[in-house]
């Protein structure tokens, strides 16, 4: 359950620009607009995430090499995906190496079309996680890979 609480807190940080909001509470954005929160509970991986009530939830998709649930803003300009990679990681494989191997196997984009602009090891819930920012021919992206045993979560 600790990882579930952590995951919820981390997603909240991402969603509201590094400001946490307690469960069931509303946040006033400079006194202009209050945000109502809803909770999504994943039936398979048993984690919960709070998200703004006006965002759209795209249910978990287990096709391919990972399962994801997506949350998108009403204007479609922001999208948050939370999921679990289904490619195992052995405990002694550094997360950076595992991520590079995963990228090499799963992306069809070549080095010219897919660039990592920044990579940093950060602490999440007391353990090392990998934060990356990049750009592809399709979009800019940011994600964090969070190891948990032989699995890796991403946000």
N, C-alpha and C positions, 0 to 999 in steps of 0.2 A: 504494500500500500504506500510505502514511503515514496517509491518512484512515481506513483500516480499523482500524489500530492505535488511532488517536485515538477512533474510534467505540466500540471495545471498552472502552477505558479510561473513557470517559464513562459508558457504560451501567453499568460496574462501580461507578462512583461513585454513580450513582443507586440501584442495587440494594442496596448495603451501607451506605448512609448516609454517603457521603463518605470511605470507607476503601477503598483499593485492595488487592486480593489478587493476587499473582503467579499466572500460569498454572500449573495443576496443584496449587496449594496449597489448604489448607483454612484457614478462619478460625475461631478460637475466640471465641464470643460470651460474654464474661465467664466463660470456663471451663465453661459449662453445656452448650453444644451446638456440635459442629463441623459446618461446612457443606461438603459435597462439591460440586464444580463440574463442569459439563459444558460442552461447546462446541457452539454452533449455527453452522454455516457456510451462508450463503445461496447457493444455486446460481446465481441470476441476477445479483445485484448484488455477489457475491463479497466479503462482509464476514463477520467472525466475531464472536460475542458469547459470553462466558462467563456462565452463569447457574446458580443453585442447582439441584442434581440433583432436588430434590423439587418444583420448579416445573413447570407444564405448558407445553409449547410449542404454539402454534397456528400452523401453517405460514403462510407468506406468502400473502396474498390480493391478487391484482392486479386485482380488480374495482373499478370506479369511477375516481376521480381520483388514486389513489395506491396503492402497494403496501406492505403492512405485514406484519410478523411480530410476534406477541404472546407475551408471557411472563406467566403468572399464578401467584400464590402458591397453595399447596394449599388455603387457606381461601377463596380467591376474592376477598379484600379488596384485594389489590394487583395491579395490571396495568401492565406496561411494554410500549409499542408502539414499534417502530423501523421507520421507513419513509422512502420517498422520494416527495415530491410530484411528480406528473407534469405540473404546470403550470410552464412555463418562466419563468425570471426573467432579465431582461437584466442584465448586469454593473453598469450604472449606476443601476439601480433600488434605492433604499434598502430594506433588508430589512423595516423597519417598514411601509413603503408596500406592498410586495409582500404581506406577511402580511395587512394590512387588506383589500387587494383580493381575496386568496384567500378570506378569511373571508366577505366579502360575497357572493361567488359560490357558495360551497360550503355554507354553513349555512342551514338553513331556519328556524332559531330567530331570533326578533326580538330587538331590543335589551333588552326586558324579561326575556326568557328566557335570555339569554346575556350575562354580564358579565365583563369583564376586570378583576380586582382589583389586579393588579400587573404591570408590564412593565418589563424592565430589559435593557439591552444589556450582554452579558458577553463576555469573551474566551474562545474555545474553540480550542485548537490554534493560537493566535496570530492568530486573526481574529475579527471581531465576529459574535456570534450573538444571537438574541433569545429571552429567557426570559420566559414569560408564566404567570400563574396566574389562574384564573377559576372561575366557577360557572355551571352551567346548570340547567334544570329536571330534568335527568337525574343530574348528578354534579358534583363538584368536579374540576378538572383542573389539571395543570401540564405545560408542554411547552417544549422548546427547539427553535427553528428554526436550522439550521446551513447557511449557503450554501456551495455548492461549484460554482463556475462558473455555468452556467445552471440548475442544479438546486438544490433545497433539501431537506435531510434533516431529519427530526424525531425527537425522542425524547420 
